[in-house]
């Protein structure tokens, strides 16, 4: 039988911290998909929105005030990999109670792909377990956006 490593009792300490530089009264409140779209555009690098796909989450508190936007992934021209664990680790760390998923389509096409629909369903289901609501999933371009919630696809 193998002997245990002598350091088996030493484990890494994990600390969860959310630091903000914005007072609650200064946080934008998201009342509609248009509000989320405008906030996303202001946080998006305009040099990348038509170049490659990026996936971000807008994290919010109970009052639907923005806690922050977190970039989950950057990919290629036609897609990017989205790890649900990263979405919810960011949401939990920020103490978010709701979120919106936002990604761009460099082609300018606002039609939701099967992959877009699939990840939206998976995040919505995972959020139910953690009591973190998925309020919307937006596909954005420089000129417009598609909202799953507005279109009844959420």
Steps between C-alpha positions, in 0.01 A plus 500: 500500500625843403565747779324832483695807412603669825336824384153351462358735761625809320239620257463817301292772655223637284376851554199647324514875459297742292654845485313784340600856435145605418247599763163328484328829419728543196440157347284497189164329541401264222130539425493358147696313239581836340662617826711183505593542133612861550704408807658207316595719203665751732710219652580326170816568302359644175811372317406140585121486468516433124827306515446199730237364734507582870271381777437708811261499793335800659467432872225671700364529852138472620423854382632412151791735551814403311772352717732453206561348160727197487655359184458124496676431171632629169500275200515496127294644220215250536495412869652485845503243778278575800568323829193521723717456809678829421166680463380389841832534676497868398134538601559341839812702566318825420201389710276546196137396512445527126695520179476560129714324244633714217697400195569652162463358151784644289302419184232750601235225487271521803346155454556271799690183411420159647812539716366836627166340589670203666728703727209727594292199611791353696580824683134557580472151652826530695391839631183349644711271719701794634207744519669729247254606231593520135306811397604509135747389240602764247666469164650834408655685209609862465160586358242290684429202723282192544344432839392145588266642766336758272445234233352248745790260444619492862 
